C-alpha cells in the first residue's frame, strides 16, 4: 500500500523524500487524502497508470490503516473493490481493520473461505491442537481434506546439535522433488545481528553457508526488496516477515524465543488498543499466541519447530499437541535420541 501511495504522490508532482516511511501516516498519507477528497480537483488523479483499474484488489486487508481504507473508498466505488481479509493475521497493528464501517450498508458481499488450502491434513490437526493448548478457542478454520499426509518435527535443544537433523530435512525436501528455494526458515530477532554498516544478518545464514549452501538472507529489509535469484537458495526471514510466504518444508527456529519476544513487545501496547474486557496478562498472551499462528501455517508438507526446552510455556503446549497427534509428530532432542510423541 505504501508503494501505491508513493506512486500517487509522484503522479501529483509531490515525490516523497527519504523520510517517506517514517512520516507515512503523519504527513504523506494525509497529503494524498487531501487530493483525493470530493472537493479537490480530480485532474491530478486522472493518471491512467494510477487510476484506470477495472477492479482494485487489496491483499491482507485486515492490516490496512484507517487512512488507507478512506483513500480506497474515495478513489474507487465499492463494487470495484475486492478485499482479501486474513482475519487473525494483523502485523502492522494489534487490531483488525473494519472495512464494513466505511462501506455503505448493503453495498458489499462477503464470501467466507475457511478451508486452509495450503497445509496438509496432518499439519492442520497439529496446529489446531496447539492453538487450543495456547488458549485460542475461536480459531475458526477448516482443513483441506483432499491434502493427505503432512508431518511435524519438534526439536528440543540446538537445531545444529544433531548433524543428521538438518541433512535429513534437506533430503526430505529433495526427495519430494523440490529445490532448496521451496524451503522456508524463520528466525526470531535474537538470532539476527546488525553489522557496522547497519546490515542485518542471521546466524542461520552463516551456518548454512558453512555447509556450502546458498542463502537468501531476508532478515535485512534491503534484501527483501528483491527476490531470490537461484532455485538453490534457501530462504531465511524473521518471524515478523513470514506472512504471505510458504514452503514445502518450513523450519521455525527459536519458536519459544519468538513467543517471549512478542510477550515483551505486546506489553507496551496502550490500553485503548487492548480493550477493557480482559486483563493485561490475558490479552498479551492471547495476542502473542495468535502471532504464532502465522509462522505455524506456512508449511505445505513438513513443519519443523525448534525450542530450547520442553519445560517452557511453548514447549509444554507443543508436548500436549504432540501427544494428541502422535501419528504425525516426531520429537527429537539434541543428544540424537528420538522419541515418539506419545
Residue pairs with C-beta under 8 A, 6 or more apart in sequence:
1 58
1 64
1 65
1 68
2 20
2 21
2 24
5 24
5 28
5 29
5 32
5 68
5 71
6 16
6 20
6 28
7 49
7 50
8 32
8 35
8 45
8 50
9 15
9 16
9 28
9 31
9 32
10 16
11 44
11 45
11 47
11 49
11 50
12 32
12 35
12 44
12 45
13 44
14 31
16 28
19 27
20 28
25 65
25 67
29 65
29 67
29 68
29 71
30 67
32 71
33 67
33 70
33 71
33 74
34 40
35 44
35 45
36 45
36 71
36 74
36 75
37 74
38 74
45 51
45 75
51 75
53 76
53 80
54 80
55 80
55 81
55 82
56 72
56 76
56 80
56 81
56 82
57 82
57 83
57 84
58 64
58 72
58 81
58 82
58 83
58 84
59 84
59 244
60 84
60 86
60 89
60 91
60 243
60 244
61 83
61 84
61 85
61 86
61 97
61 99
62 85
62 86
62 87
62 89
62 90
62 96
62 97
63 86
63 89
63 90
63 91
63 92
63 93
63 97
64 72
64 97
64 99
65 92
65 93
65 97
66 97
69 97
69 99
69 102
70 102
72 81
73 81
73 102
73 103
78 103
78 104
78 107
78 108
79 107
83 99
85 99
86 243
87 96
88 139
88 290
88 293
89 243
89 293
89 294
90 96
90 97
91 240
91 243
91 294
93 273
94 266
94 269
94 273
94 274
94 287
95 273
100 108
114 140
114 141
114 142
115 141
115 142
115 143
115 144
116 124
116 141
116 142
116 143
116 144
116 297
117 144
117 147
118 144
118 246
118 297
118 298
118 299
118 300
119 127
119 143
119 144
119 147
119 150
119 297
119 299
119 300
120 144
120 147
120 148
120 149
120 150
120 300
120 301
121 143
121 144
121 145
121 147
121 148
121 149
121 150
122 148
122 149
122 150
122 151
122 152
122 325
122 327
122 328
123 150
123 151
123 152
123 299
123 301
123 303
123 328
124 143
124 144
124 150
125 143
125 325
125 328
126 152
126 303
126 321
126 322
126 325
126 328
126 329
127 293
127 296
127 297
127 303
128 139
128 141
129 320
129 321
129 324
129 325
130 296
130 317
130 318
130 320
130 321
131 139
131 289
131 293
133 316
133 317
133 320
133 321
134 289
134 292
134 317
135 285
135 286
135 289
136 286
136 289
136 290
136 293
139 293
149 301
150 299
150 300
150 301
150 302
150 303
150 328
151 301
151 302
151 303
151 328
151 329
151 330
152 302
152 303
152 304
152 305
152 322
152 325
152 328
152 329
152 330
153 169
153 302
153 303
153 304
153 305
153 329
153 330
153 332
154 304
154 305
154 306
154 307
154 318
154 322
154 329
154 330
154 331
154 332
154 341
155 162
155 165
155 304
155 305
155 306
155 307
155 332
155 333
155 334
156 307
156 308
156 309
156 310
156 315
156 331
156 332
156 333
156 334
157 308
157 309
157 333
157 334
157 335
158 334
159 165
159 166
159 251
159 253
159 306
160 166
160 207
161 334
161 335
161 336
162 332
162 334
162 336
164 336
165 332
166 211
169 183
169 249
169 251
169 302
169 304
170 180
170 183
172 249
172 302
173 180
173 182
173 183
173 248
173 249
173 302
176 248
176 301
178 248
178 249
179 231
179 232
180 213
180 214
180 231
180 232
180 233
180 234
181 216
181 228
181 230
181 231
181 232
181 233
181 234
181 235
182 247
182 248
182 249
183 234
183 235
183 247
183 248
183 249
183 250
183 251
184 235
184 237
184 242
184 245
184 246
184 247
184 249
184 250
184 251
184 298
184 299
185 204
185 234
185 235
185 236
185 237
185 250
185 251
185 253
186 236
186 237
186 238
186 239
186 242
186 250
186 251
186 252
186 253
186 258
186 295
186 298
187 202
187 203
187 204
187 219
187 236
187 237
187 238
187 239
187 253
187 254
188 238
188 239
188 253
188 254
188 257
188 258
188 261
189 238
189 240
189 261
190 254
190 257
190 261
191 202
191 203
191 204
191 253
191 254
191 257
192 200
192 201
192 202
192 203
192 219
192 238
193 200
193 201
193 202
193 203
194 200
194 201
195 201
199 220
199 222
200 219
200 220
200 221
201 217
201 219
201 220
202 217
202 219
202 236
202 238
204 236
204 253
205 215
205 217
205 219
205 236
208 215
208 234
208 236
209 215
213 232
213 234
214 230
214 232
214 233
214 234
215 233
215 234
215 236
216 223
216 228
216 233
216 234
216 235
216 236
217 223
217 236
218 224
218 235
218 236
218 237
218 238
218 241
219 236
219 237
219 238
219 241
224 237
224 241
228 235
235 245
235 247
237 245
239 252
239 258
239 291
239 294
239 295
242 294
242 295
242 298
243 294
245 298
246 298
246 299
246 300
247 298
247 299
247 300
248 299
248 300
248 301
248 302
249 299
249 301
249 302
249 304
250 295
250 298
250 299
250 302
250 303
250 304
251 304
251 306
252 258
252 295
252 296
252 303
252 304
252 305
252 306
253 306
254 306
254 307
254 308
255 292
255 295
255 305
255 306
255 307
255 314
255 318
256 307
256 308
256 309
256 312
256 313
256 314
256 315
257 308
258 291
258 292
258 295
259 288
259 289
259 291
259 292
259 313
259 314
262 287
262 288
262 291
262 292
263 284
263 285
263 288
266 283
266 284
266 287
266 288
267 280
267 284
269 284
269 287
271 280
274 280
274 283
275 283
278 286
292 314
296 303
296 305
305 318
307 314
307 315
307 318
308 315
309 315
310 316
310 318
310 319
319 331
321 329
322 329
322 331
322 341
323 341
323 342
325 341
326 340
326 341
326 342
329 341
330 338
330 340
330 341
331 338
331 339
331 340
331 341
332 338
332 339
333 339
